[in-house]
Amino acid sequence: MHGISSQALAIDCFVFALAVFVGFELITKVPAILHTPLMSATNAIHGIVLVGAITVAAFVHDTISNTIAVLAVFLGTLNVVGGFVVTDRGMTGNPPAWVIFTYIVTAMLFVIAIKRLRTVGGARTGNRLAMVGMAVALIVILQQAGFDNWYLIFPPMALGAVIGAVAARRVRMTAMPQMVAVFNGMGAGAAALIAADDFRRLDSLGGVPRIDAVTILLSCMIGAIGFAGSMVAFGKLQELISGRPLVYPLQKPINAAILATIIVLGVIIVAKGGGIELFIAFAALSFILGPLFVLPIGGADMPVVISLLNSFTGVAAAITGFVLDNQVLVVSGALVGASGTVLTQLMSKAMNRPLTNILFGAFGGGPAA
């Protein structure tokens, strides 16, 4: 694992842009009946962040990194296995040529899978194709990573797989949206953990290069917001939290001030080339912003919010690909980010309301609290 070279960054940006274009093209004119299955399947696909978690786990050598790697692998596996089971129920360095080929196969399978998920008759087949693509990616990364740190990879993978599969099988069909929210949060949390460990590692080596710092900070911020926001969305749909919009005086200015502080901290970290204390503050504020973003939105609008958070997590997974110089993460994350954005727009359109009204109108669950 090393810093990002200019050539690698250019290649990753091209791959990202191409995947975004494909993602936008795939998710047009999806029938409303497939909105939830499609959201669930793309949620499982952005669990490709598990590839990044395994990469980190394979090369760590200290207690903190070991702990972060185990947690990231567990969360990523929970996201992947649970996400695909739920959907099925609802309906380093230059890699060898064979690795590039298998990543291309993985990307093609994901593209075809999302395309199949656009139709009722092909949705189940699409989910199965996405499973195959994920399996191919995991087999490749496991072969590359080796088995020296197997105890950091396989036990949390097994635990996450069992919990994810059992939870997805037992959940009621009417509770699918909140289950997707939980799995989405797991993928987002894994992305944030990978970013945190990479920042800590580079900072301990004497400084974080600017390109690395930007990608790490973006991945951490989006992952943290996605994780915390998804947990609040789950709480609202599960009625653990009031489904009414929860607002308080000066809410929007306070949220704007937190976001501005996050941005300022990010700029300072990039300019300074590191600073673990600043990074901790940056990550903590990002975690705080997640719930504050979701709480003012009513429970009836949570499926749209979950779809938006799902697209956020896709972007976080793609940026993790930049951090680890892994094109399959870039492609998969960009596909989910783009398709999730379009799906969010389609869902809000199906509700005959603009997305801005859903996100900022404090509407959807009765009177504001």
N, C-alpha and C positions, 0 to 999 in steps of 0.2 A: 504494500500500500504506500503510495507516494503522492506528491503534489500533482496538480493538474497541469499538463503542458499546454501550450497554445494550440498545437496541432490537435491534441485530443479534445480540447474544448471546442474547436471549430467543427470537428467531426460530430461530436455529441450535439452541438447546436443544430447542425443540418439534420441529423436523425430525429431530434426533438421536433423541429418544424414540420418535417415530412409526416411524422406520426400524428401530430396535431391536426394536420390537414385531413389525413385519412379518418381520424376519429370524428371530426366534424361531418364528413361526408357520410359516414356509416349510420349516424343516429338521427337522420332526418326522416320524418313521417313514420315514427314508431307509434303503433296504436296504444291507446291509454291502458288497455288491459295488460300490456307488457311492461309498463313503467317500473313496477316493483321488481319483477324478475330481472329486468335489465340492470336496474340499480344494484341488485344483489350480486349479479354475475360480474359486473365491472368492479364492484367492491372486492370480490374475491380475486380478480385479476390483479388489482393493485397490491394484493398481498405478495406479488413478486418481490416486494421489498424484503421478503424472507431470503432471497438470494444475497442481498446485501448483508443481512444479519449473519448468514452462514460465512460469508467472506470475512466479516469482522471476527467471528468466533474462531476461525481457522488460524488467525495470525496474532491473537492477543497473548500477552505474557505477564500480566499483572492482575491483582485481585479485583480492582475496580473495573477494568476492561472485561474480565471474566464474568463479573456480575451483570454488567450491561449487555454483554453478548448473549448470555443465557436468557435474560428477560426479553431481548429483541427477537431471538429465535422462537421463544415461546409465543409471544404476541403475534409474530408473523405467521406461524403455523396455525394458530387459532383463527386468524383472519382467513387464511387460504381454505382450510378444511371446512370450517363452519360456513363460510360464504358459498362454497360450491354445493354443500349439502342443502343449505337453505334454498338456493336457486333451483336445485333439482327437485326439491319438494314442491315448490311453487309452480312449477311446471317441469489481476494486476499486470501491467506490461502489455505487449501485443499478444493476444491469445492465438493459439494454433488455428489453422484453417478450419479444422473440424468443429472447433468451438464456435467460430463465427457462423459456420453453416447451421449448426443446431440452434443458435440464437435466431437466425433468419427463419428457421422452421417454426420456432416458438412464436415469433412475431406474426408469421403468416397464419398460424393456428388461432391466435388471439383475434386477428382481423376477421377471419372467416367466422369465428365464434360470435363476435359482436354482430356481424352481418346476419347470421342465422337467428340471433336473438331479436331481430326486428319483426319476425313473423311468429304467429302462434304455433304453427305446425313445426317450425324449425328451432324453437327455443330450447327444447330439451337437448337436441343434438348439438346446438351451439354451446350449451353448458358443458357437455361431455368433451367437446373439442378443446375448450378452454382448460379443462382438467388435464388433458393430454399435453397441451402446451406447457402448463405449469410443471407437470412431471418431468418433461424433457429438460426444462431450465434447471430444475433442482438436481437432476441426475448429473448434468454437466458441471454445475458449480460444486457439487460434492466431490466429483472426480478431480476437479482442479484444486480444491481446498485441501484434499488429503484427509487423513483420519487421525492425525496426531492429537488434535483437541476434540476427539469424538465425544467425550463426556460433556463438552459444552454445547454440542449440537444435537445429538440424538435423543437424550433424555427430555430436554424441553420440547423438541419436535414431537415426540411421542405423547407427552402430556397435553400439549396444545391440540394435537390431532384428535385425541380421545375426547377432551372437553368440548372442542368445536363440533365434532360429529354428533355427540350425544345431545348437546344443547340445541343444535339445529334440527335434530330428529324429534325432540320432545316439544319444541315450541309450537303453540297454536298457530294456525294459518293466519288468524286475525292479528297475531303479534309479530308478523314478519318484519314490518318496518323497524320496530325497536331492536329486533335481533340484528338486522343489517347495521343499525347504528352502532351496536356493540362491536361487531366485527370490523366495521370501518374504523372505530376508535383504536382497535388493536393494531391495525396496519399503520395508522398515523403515529401511534405511540412508538412503534418499532422504528419508523423513519426518524423520529426525533431522537431516539436513543442512539441510533447509528451516527447521526450528525454530532451528538454530544461527545461520543467516544472519539470520533475522528478529530474534533476540535481539541479535546484534552491531549490526545497523542501528539498532534502537531505543535501545540503550545508548549508541551514539555520538551520538545526537540529544539526549542529556541525561537519559535515564531510561526505564525500561520500566514502563508502566502495570500495575497489579496484575492486572487481568483478562488482559491480554496475557501477563504473566509466567507466570501459572498455566497457561494453555493451551500456551504455548511449552515450559515445563518438562515438562509431561505428555507432549507429543508427542516431545520429545527423549529422555526417560527410556524410554518404551515403545519408541520406534524403536531406540534403542541396545541395549536388552535383546533386542529381536526380532532385530536384525542379528547380534549376537555369539552369541546362543543358537542361531540358525539355522545359523551356520557350524559350531558344535560338533556340532549334530545331523547335519549333512552329513558331517562327519569321522567320526562314529561309524558311520553307515550305510555309508560308503564304505570303512570299515576303515582309515582314516588315523589314527584314535584307537581305543584299546581300547573294544570294545563293552560291557565290564563296567562296572558302577557304580563310579565313581572317588570314593572317600570319604577323608576325612582327619580327624584329631581336631578336635573343636570346630567341625565344618563348619557345622552349623545356627546356632550362636551367631555365628560369623563372618559368615555370610550375613545374619543378622538385624542385626548391627552395621553392615554396609555399607548395607543398606536404610535403617536408622535415620539414618545419616549423610547419605544422599541426601535424605531427607525434611527433615532439619534444614537442610541447605544450601538446599533449595528454599524453605523458610520464610524464611530470612535474605534470599535474593535477592528474594522477593516484598516483604518488609517494607522492604528497602533501596531497591528500585526499580531494580535492576541490579547490575552488578559482573561484569565479564567473567572475572576470575580465578576467582571463585566458580562461575561457569557452567562453566568448563573443568573444574574439579574435579567438579562435579555430573555432567557428561557422561562424564568418564573413569570415575567410579565406576559409572555405569549400564552402560557397556561391560564393565566387569569383572564386574558382577553377572550378566550374560547367560550366560557360560560356567559360572560357579559354580552357576547354577540348573540347567543341563542336564547337567553332568558326572556328578552322582550318579545319573542315570537310565540304566538299561540300554539297550543297542542295540535289543533287541526291542520296547521301548516307544517308540522314537523317532517312529513315525508319529503316535501320540497327542500327543506333545510338539510335533511340527511343526504339527499342527492347532491346538493351543493358541497357539503362537507366531503362527500365521496370524491367529487372532482378535485377538491383541495388535496386530499390524500394522494390521488393519482399524480398530481403535480409534485407533491413531496417525494413520492417514489421516484419520479423522473429525475428530480434534482439529486436524490441519493445516487442515482446512476452517474451523474456528473461527478459527485464526490468520489465514487469508487471506480470511475472510468469503466462503467459496465453498460454497454449499449442496449442489452435486453431490458434493463431497468428503465433506461431512457425511453425506449419505444413503448413498453407496456404502460408506464406511468403517463406518458403523453397521450396515448390512446384513451386511457381512462379519464384523464383530465379534460380532454376535448369532448369526448362522448358524454361525460357526466355533465359538462356545462350545457350542452345542447339538450340533454334529457331534463335538466332542471328547468330550462326555458319551456320545454314542451309540457312539463307537469304544471307549471304556473299558468300556461296558456289554457290547459284543460280545465283549470279552476276559474277561468275568465278573469284573471287578475294579473297585473304586471308584477314581475319579480321584485321590483323595488318596493312595492306596497306590502308584499309578504315579509320582506326582510326588515323594513324600517317603519311599517305602519302600525305596529303593536296591535295586530288584528288576527283573529283566527281562533280564539278560545274563550270568548266571552269578555266581560269587562276587565279592564286592566287592574292589576293588583297594586 
